[in-house]
């Protein structure tokens, strides 16, 4: 009986399985086909559905095979959605099994392939990505920031549930720009859950991903956020610049996010958050200037005459008000507590209610969205304007006044800034989102 190793000639049957708990129930259906006669690869298409009403569910998945009526064995040589043991969102997924590399078979044997899935959304509050091998770990608990691994060889992500919030700022908030479209208060809704980095990407993490460290602020300080990275570095200047005309998160093959996606190889979409996703996560249910619920309002007229000039009479006095904020000292790094010197190690200040650190200050963070400058406005899953030459930066930075670190503040930046040969951006970095479609 001849054993086939490189070319697998067999009939593939399909089994499906579901794991039932008290709630929710997961239904799995499977179809697959062999790419024969040229190789031993098998494409497994499987559909997962759950009775869980939460948006963007998370599933633990496992793949197994049986030869004739033998004992089930795990499929090892897998690539695609679910290959790391987890899959995100309901619907049809695909994983490819390299059967000829995994196990020898014969032409007379019958192979059955099956999938099991379990809804683990309730315990998937955090995702940990290990940068040494691309493995994933789902956890109900966040990282131990006392362990440097959480800032160097691991990346931690926090699930952010969908929700509705008010963007912009009230007219009496310090720094509110009356004529700026971005400061006008509007209601936005994010309809799908996503994950966002607990920390800004550090120099150590970026170096582990790309082998490079472009930082010009605190270079070599590996626990500081990476900086001097452009939108084009992260997503690319060709396919990566087509958002939102193409909302399938396409990127260039020479981009940082292409490296990350290829490394994990789980069908997961690692990318920048939209501007709306960033603000939903930053605010974490707050409506104030700072994400710990503390407001920052223009001082009231002591004579109750409604004349702010009695309080802020000159540009110098206005600047003094906008430069410093005692509450921000608790939350982030900015010019007054860094003395304009450098960015600082991540995760030292207080987190917001979601456990996200440095959403105020340290480095500006790229968003995928262009900056809104008026005209049509989309309130549901706002993808941002279709045209424009700038992309959104959020959060403020170590060399900026306090007023620029407010939850409502955004900055328009040329997407090429930070690219080799262009103007360095020592105060610009990024935070990674995991998108669930």
N, C-alpha and C positions, 0 to 999 in steps of 0.2 A: 504494500500500500504506500503510495507516494505521498510525502509530506510537502505541502506548499508553504513556503515562507514568504517570498517576495510578491508572488501573484496569488491571491486568495480566491479560489473558485468554490463558492459555497452559496447556499440559499440562506438569506437572512430573514428570520421570522421576528415578529415583534411581540413583546410582552410589556404590559404597563402595570404599575403598582402605585397605590396611594397610601399615605400614612394617615390614619384616622386618630384624632384625639377627641377630647370632649368638644372642643371648638378650636380652630375652624377645621372644616373638612377640605382636603385637597384632592382634586381630580386631575389625573394625568392621562394623556393619550399620546401614543408614540407611533411614528412611522420612520422607516429608515431604508437606505439602499446602499449597495456596495458599488464603488466606482470601478467595477470590473469591466473588461478583463485585464486592465493595465496595472492595477495595484491592489493592495489589500486594505484600502481605506473605506470606512463605512460612515456615511453621514446619518446622524440620528437627529431627526426633527421631533421635538416633543412639546406638547402644550400643557401648561400648568394653569389651573384655575383654583380659586379658593373662595370659601364662603365668608372670609374676612372682608369686612366692608371698608377697611382702611385703604387709602390710596397707596400705590407703590409697595405692594407686599414683598417680603424677602423670603426666599425658599432655600432650605438645605436640600441638595439633590445628590443622588448617588446613582451610578450606572453599573449594571452587572450583565454577565453573559452566562449562558448554559450551553454545554455541548451535549446533544442528545438529551438524556434524562439525568445527566450528571449534576454534581453540586454546583451552585452558582459561584462565579468568580468575579472579582472586581475588574473593571476595565481601567487600564493604567495609562495608555498612550492617548490622552485626550487633549483636544484643543477646542476652544470656543466657549460658548455661553454655558457656564456651569462646570467648566473643567477644573476650577479650584474648589468645587464643593458647594458653591452658593450661586444663586441666580436672582436677579432683581426685576420685579414687575411681572404681572400675569401676561400670558400670551404664548406665541410660538417661539421657541428657541432652537438653536442648532449647535450641536457639538459633533466633532469629527473624531472617530476612533481609528487609530492606525493598527488594525488587527494583526497584520502580518508582522509588525514589530513587537507586538504584545504577546502573542501566543501562537504556536504552530497548530494548524488544522489540516484535515484531509478532505478530499472532495466528496467523500461519502458521509461526512458528518453533518448533522443539522445544528446550526447555531441560532440561539434565541437571544435577543438583546432586550433589556428592560430598564426602566427608570423608576426610581422612587423619589418622592418629594414631600417635604414637610414645611408647613408655614411657620416660620420662626420670627415673624415680624415683632412680636411682643418682646423678644429678648435681643433684638438687633439694634439696640440703641447706638452702639459704636461698632466701627469696623477698624481693625488694625491691619495695615499692610506692612509686611516684613520685606525690607529692601534687598536683603541678601538673596532671596529666592523667589520673590513675588507671591508668597503664600498669603492667605487671608485668614483672619480670625474674627468671628462675630462675638460681641460681648455686650452684656447688660451694664457693664461698668466702664468708666473712662480710664485714661492712662495715669500711671504714677509718674508725675513730672519730676520727682526726685531721682528717677532712673533716667540717665542721659540717653538711653536707647530710644525713648519716646521722642527724642529730638534729633536723633542721628541715624539710626538703622531701622527705625520704624516710622510709620505715618499713621496718625489716628484721625478718624473722621466721626463726626457726630450727626446723627439723623435729625433733620429739621422737618417737622410736619408741615403740611400745607396750611395756608391761612390767609387772612385778609388784614391789611394794616394801612396806616396813613403815612404816606411818604411826604417829604418836604417839612417845613417848619412853620409854626405860628409867627405872626408878624412881630410879636414882642419877644421872640427868642433872640439872644445875642448873636449877631452875625447874619441874621435873616436878610436876604437880598430881595427887596420888593420887586425888582424888575427881572429877576432870574427865574426862568421857567422851571429849573430844577428845584427851587425852593418853594414853589406853589404846592400847597397841600392837596393831595389827591388820594383816592382809595385804590389800592392795588390788591390783586388776589393772585397767589401762587397756588395752583391746583394740584400739584404733585409733590410728594415728599422727595427730598434729596439729602445727600450727605455733604458736610462741609468740614474742612480741616480744622481740628481743634486749635492748631497753631499755624502761624505763617510758616511757609517753607523755609527751613534753615539752610545755611551754607553747607552744613554737613549732609543734609538730605539731598540737596541739589547736586552736590559733588558725587554722592553715591549713585545718583540716577544718571548723570551726564558725564562724569569724570572731569568736570570743570567747575571753577568758582569765579564768576565774573565780578564779584562784589567790589565796589570801590569805597563803601562805608564799612568800617571794621573788617577789612579783608583778612581772612584767616581765622576770624573769631567764629568758630563753627557753630556755636549755639545762637548766633545772631541771625536774623532773617537774611536770606540771599537778596541782593539788590543789583541794580544795573542790568535788569532783564527787561526786554521789550515784549510787547504784545506779539510781535512777529517772531521773536525767539520762541515764545511759548506755543503759538498756534500756527505760525507760518504766514507769509505775505501773499500767498496765492489762494489755495483752497481755504486756508485758515482765515482769510480776510473776507469771506463771503457771508458771514453772519450779519443780519438775519435773513437774507434772501434764501439761504440754505440752512434750515434749522435742524439738520441731521448731525450737527457737530462734526463736520468734516474738517480735517486738518492736513497740513503738509507733512510729507514723510520725513523731512529733516527737522521737525519741530520737537520740542521737549515733551509735549503730550503724546506724540507718536511713540517716543521711547517708552514712556510709562505704560501706555496701552499695550504695546507689543510685549513688554516685559511681563505684565500680569496675565495677558492672553486669556481673558475670561469673558470677553465681550462687554466688559464694563467701560462706561464712558467717563474717563477722567478729563476734566476740562475746567475752565474758569466758570464761576457762577455768573448768572445774569445780574444786572444791577438790582433788580427786584429781589432775587434770591438773597443777595448779599445783605440788603437792608432788612429783609424779614428776619434773617438769622442774627444780624447785629442787634436789632431792637429787642428781639426775644420777648415780645409782648409789651414793651414800653412805648410811650409816645413822647418822650422827653428828649432833650439834647444828648443825654448820656444813657447808656444802656443798663445802668443800675437804677433807673427810674428817677434820677435827680434832674430837675429842670434848671435851665440857665436863662433867666429872663432879664431884659433891660431894666435897670433900677427905676423904680417908680419916682415920679416927681414928688418930693417931700411936701410941696405946697398944694398938691392935688389939683394943679391947674392943667394937667395933661401936657405940660411942656417939658419934653425930655432934655431940652437945652439947659435947664437948671441943673441937671445931673451930669450930662456929657456935653460940655460947651465947646470943646475943641477937638480937632482930629487927634491930637496927642492923648487927650483923655479917652477918646473912643478906642484908640489903639491899646491903651493900658487896660481897658476892660476886656478887650478881645484876646489879649496876649496870654493871660493866666487864668486858670480855674483850679481851685483847691480840690474839687471832686475829681477832676481829670488826673490829678496826681496819683489817685488811687487806682486808676484804670489803665493808664497808658503813658507812653513816652512821647514827649513833645519838647519844643525848644526850651521851655522854662525849667524842665527837670533833666535835660541833657546838656544844657549850656551850649547848644548848637554844635556839639562835638561829634556824635556818632549814634548809630542805632544800637540797641541793647539786646541782651539775650532774651529769647522769647519766654513767655509763660511766667514772668515774675510779678505781674500786676494781677488784680482781681479779675476773674472771669465774669461773663454775663450769666444770665439764668440758664442758658443752654450749656454752660461750661466751655465757652469759646473765649480764647485769650487774645489780647492785643487787637481787638476790633477797633479800638481807638488808638491812633498813634503808631509809633515805631516805623513802619513803612507804609506808604500808599499801596493799595492792593488793586491789581488789574481786575476788571470785570469784562465779560465778553461783549457787553452792550455799548453801542454808541451813545453819546451824550445827547439827551433831549434838549432841543432848543426852541420848541414851540411847534405848532401845527398839530397834526393828528396824534392822538395819544391812546395807546392800548392799555386797558386796565387789567385784563386777564392774562396772566403769564407774560407780562410785558416783555417783548423781545427787543424793544428799543427802536429807534429810527432806522429806516431802510438806507438812508444816505448820510454822509458826513465823513469828515476826515479824522475825527478823534474818537478815542475809546475812553470809557469811564474808569476813573480811579476813585477808590473810596477809603475812608478811615483816617486820613491825615498821616503825619510822619514826624520823625524825631527832630526835624529842623523847621517845623511849622508852628505857628501860633495855635493856641488852644481852640480858637474859633473854627479852624479848618478840620478839627477832629470830631466834630459833631456827627451824630447819626445821619442827619439830613444832608450833610455836605458832600458834594462830589466835585471832581476836577476833571477837565477835559484834557487828554494827553495824546500827542501824536503816537500812533502805534509802533513807529520805528524807533522811538527814543530808547536807547540802551543797546540797540543793535551795534555790532562792531563797526566802528568808523562814525557812528552817530553820537550825539550829545549824551554823555553818561547820565544816568538817573540814579544817583546814590541813595535816594529816598524812596525808590519804587521797587516793590517785590510782588509777591502773590500768595494766594491761599487756594488750595485745590478743592474742587467740588466733584462729587460722584453723582452723575445724572442718572435717574431712573426713568426710562421712557415707557 
